[in-house]
Amino acid sequence: MRIAVLGTRGIPACYGGFETFAEELSTRLAARGHEVTVYCRQPYPEKVWRGVSLQYVPTLRHKYFDTIAHTFLSTMHLLGHGHDVALYCNAANAVFTVWPRLRGIPVALNVDGIERRRKKWNALARGWYLVSEWLATRFPNVVITDAEQIREYYRQSYNRDSVFIPYGAPTDAVPPGEMLQRLALEPRRYFLYVTRFEPENNPLLVRQAFEELTTDMKLALVGDAPYAAGYIAQVRATTDPRVVLPGAIYGQGYHELQSNSFAYVHATEVGGTHPALIEAMGRGALVLYLDTPENREVAGEAGIPFQPRTLAAALRAVIEMNDIERTALREQARRRVEERYSWEKVTSAYEELFQRLTARK
């Protein structure tokens, strides 16, 4: 099949979950013999990445228009080039999915979480996301949700079922190496949180809760965000030498940090399945997670839930836990990912969906 992936920042992944998803899925589909094109916002020196064609399309660099401007231009390019099926990412792009359908190209849309609940959006952006949710149930051939909680939300709100395909993650650990040395971190002697530094992800809460502890362990807060300078400044405003703030880290260094943490803290309030949570579990991390339905769906009994007011106490409890209990939780988390969130199984689910869509043409 000739498959196009639109609506992300592109690959190689160097931003967030959708970009990692696009890279993991597209490269696996290419390895299975399909012709895959990923539309990208940044030009890359090579036109092919691990068997996937990279199509650079310019965008409008603006907090509120970046995604839709790039997807609009990507869609215009898509219409002039033959593809058998298109996968759009992000519910905000639902409005564009009708155009390929009118040209006979079947479309699947992965809606992600309920984006309009994010604090960074103004009223106009939240309104756009609300309209886009409704359009997502009308314009594409198929809606894809990566969390059962989001699937149920669309059922209850719009009386529309979706195809549930979860996110994926690897389950191998990466040994300590260059990244830990560079950040002066010792294996199993640091808490880790990797996220975009935005209010609903609560990196400030995590930092402040950690600073209540009396411990010689460290906290590595890894991440950044566009258009969030004020909030990022608050997160970074610490004098505690135990807090390490290296900015965004991708690739092998990111995997190394996940594999060797003492515990991974996950504090997101909004969204469906969060890639960083599944990836940390797959690397065998001991996980503490903010107790939301979406996070609970992923971690379940393989992690330790907390509420904002109880995070400091949860961190203390993990430190006081014995090694046998910690090891058991780490192994339980890894097994849960192996059973539920295998990238190969995810790829097979998308491949089968695309085959069904193209068979109807």
N, C-alpha and C positions, 0 to 999 in steps of 0.2 A: 504493500500500500504506500501511497504518497501522503504523508501526514505532516500537517503544519501545526505548530504550537505558538499561540499568540497571547499577549496580555501580561507577560513577565518582563523583567529587565534584561533577560537573556542569559546566555551561558558563555563561558564558564561561570559557575555560580559565585557571586561575590556580593550578595546583599541579604536575602532572606529565604524563607521557606519555599515560596513558589519558584524561586530560581534554582534551589537545590532539587526540587521536584522536577522541574523542566530538564535539568541535566541528567538526573538519575533515570528518568523515564525515557527521554529521547535517545540517550546513548544505548540503553538496553534494547529499545525497539530497532535502532540501527544495526545492532549486533545480530538481531534476528532476521535481518535482510530487508527491512523496510527503508524507504527513502524519507528521511525526516528533516524538516526545516524548522529551526527555532528563530523567531524574530527577536532582534536584540536592539537595545537602546544605545549601547556603547560599541563603537567599532572595535574589532579584534584583529590582530595582525594576520591571523589565518582565517580562511573562509570555511574551513571544516574543522570541527572539534570532536575527536573520538568518533568519527564516522557520521557526525551530524552537520548538515549545512547551516551556516550562520548567515542570516540575512539582516544586515544593519539597515535600520530605518530611523531617521531623525525624530526628535520629539520636542516638546515645549517644556523647558525646565521650570516648573512651577508646582508648588505644593498641591494645588487643586486640579491642575490640568495635565500633569505629566503622564499619568496612566492612560487617560482617555484620548489624549492627542496622539500618543504613540500607537495605541491600538487602532485608532481611526486610520492612520497612515499605513499601518501594517495590513489592515483589511483591504485598503485600496490596492496595495501591491498583491495581496493574495488573490484578488479577483482576476488579475491578469496573468496568473500562473497556475498551471494545472495541479490540483491536489485532489485526492480522493476523500479526505476527511480533515476537519479542522478541530483542534482542541483549544478553547479559550479558557483563560484563567482569570478569576476575579469577577464577582457579580457586577461590579461597576461597568464592565464591558458588555453586558447583556444586550444593549441596544445595537451593537454592531453585528451580532450573530445572525440577524435576519438576512443580511445582504449575501453572505455565502450561500445560504439556503435558497435564495431566489435564483442563484446561479447553479443550483443543483449539487452543491457541496454540503453534505451532512455535517452538523456541528454539535459538539458536546461542550458544555460549560461547567467548569469546576468553580463553584461559587465561594469557596473558602468559608470563613465564619460570618458573623453578623457585623460587618464593618461599620455600620452607621452608629454603633455603640461606642466607638473609639472617641476619646475626649479631644483628640487633635482636630477633628472636623468641625467646621462651622455649620450653621443651620442649613445653608444651601447644599453643602456636601452631604450632610446627613439625609436631606431630602432626595438628593440624586441616588443615594444608595437605597433608600426606601423604594423609589420608583424602579430602580434596577432589580431589586428582589422580585417585584411583580413581573417585570419584563423577562426575568430569568425563567419564569414558569410558563412563558408564552412563546418566546422567540427561538431558542435553540431546540434541536431535536431531543436532546437529553440533558438533564441536569445531574451533575455529579456532586455528592457531598462526601467529605472525608471523615465525618463524625456522625454517629447515630443521633446525637443531640441536635445537630444541625438538620439532619434529615427529618427529625420529628418537628422541628421548628417550621420547615416548609410545608409539612403536612398540615399542621395546625393553623398556620397563618394563611396559606394559599391553596389548601386542599390539593396539593400536587406532590406526588411521590417522586423520589429521585433514586439514582443508582448509587449505592454506597460502595465506595472504593477507598480504603484507608490510605494514609501516608505510609512510607516505608522507612526503614533504617537498617544499617549494617549491625552485626552482632559480634564483631571481633574487636579486641582491645588493642590499643596502640601503646607500645612501651614508652617510658620517659625518654625525652630527648632534648633537642635544641630549644623548643619553646619553653619548657619548664626552666631550663637554665637561663634563658634570656629574661624571664620574668622573676627569677630567684624564688621559684616555688619548689617545694619538696613533694614527692609523691605521697598521696593520702594525708597531706598536711594543709589542705586548703579547701574551702567551700568555693563553689563555682556557680555563676549565673550568667548565661549568654542570652542576650535579648536586644531588641531595638530599644533605645533609651526614650521611651514614651510613657506618659503618666499611667495608662492602664496596664502597663507591664511591670510597674512598681519596682524598678531598680533602686529608687531612693528608699523605699520601705525596707528592702533587703539590706542595704548598706547600714541604715540606722539601727535595725534589729541586731545585726552582727556587732555593731559598735557597743552594744550593751553587754557583750560577752567578755568574760575574763579568760582569755585563751591566747596561746602563742601561735595558733593557727592563723592563716590568712584568708582573705576573701578576694577572689578574682572576679571582678565585674567586667564582663567582656561585651562590647557593643558600641553602637553609635546610632545616629538617625539623621536623615535630612530634615530640614525645616523645624528643628526642635532645640535650637541653641540655648534658649532660656532654661528649659528643664534639664538639659545635659549639664549646664553650669551648676545647677543645684546638686545633681548627683555627684559631680566631681568636687564639690566644696567640702572636702574632708581633710583633717589633719592627722588622721589615724594612719600610722605607717604600715599597718597590717592590711590596708585596703589597696589592692592593685587594680589600676584602671588603664589597660593597654589600648583601648579602642576596639575596633572590629578586627576579628581574626578569622581567617577562612582556611579551608584545606587541611593539610596534615597537622598544622599547629592546633587548629580547633579540635580535631579528633584526639590529639594527644592530651589536651586539657580535659576533655570529657572522660577519657579512659583512666586518668590518674588522680581525680579529685577525691577528697574525703567524702564529700556529699555534694549533690547537685540541687540547687534551690530553684524552683519554678514558680513564679509569682504572677503570671498573666491572668487578667480578668476577662478578656474578650477574645473571641476567635473560636475556631473549631479545634481540629487536631493540631497541636503545636509541634513542629518538626524537632525543635531543640530538645523537648521533653522526651520524645521517642528515641532520638539519637543518643541522648545521655543514658537512657535505660538500656539501649542496645549495647552500649560500651561497658555495661556492668556497673553503672553508677548507683550509689545509694541516693534515692530521690525523695525530696520533700516538695510537696506541691500545694498551691493555693486551692482550697477545696471548692472548686466550681464543678458543675456537672460534666463539662467538657474535659477538664483535667482528670477528674475521677474516672471517666470512661477509659482514658488511656492508661493511667497508672494503677488504679484499683488498689488491691491489697499489696501490690508490689512496691508501694510508696507510702510515705507518711504525710497525711493531710494536715494543713494548718489554716487558721484564719489570720487576717492581718494583725490582730492584737495578740495572737499566740505564737507568732513566728520566733521571737527571741527564745521563748520557752522550748519550742520544738528544736531549735538549734542546740540548746543546752542538753536536751534529752538525747540527741544523736551523739553528742560528745561523750555522754555518760553511759551510753549503750555498750554492751560487751562486744568483742570482736566476732563471736559466733553469730549473734543476732544481725550485725551489720553485713557479714558475709552472706547470710541466708537471704537478706533483702536484695543484695546486689545480684545474686544468682536468680532470684525470682523475677527481678526486673528484666534481666537479659533473656530469660526463657519466655517471658510474656511477649517481648518483641519478636523473638524467633517464631513464635506460634501465630502471632496476629499481624505483624507489620513487616513481613519479608518483601524486599524490593522486587524480587523475582515474581512473587505472587501478585503484587500490585501491577507489575508490567503485563502479566498474563491477563489480568482482569481488564485492563485498558485495551490490550490487543484484541481480546474477544469482543469487547464493546464496539470497537472500530470496525471489526469484521461484520458484525450484525448491521451496523449503520450503512456500510458500503453495499451490503447485499440487498438493501432495500431500494437502491438507486434505480 
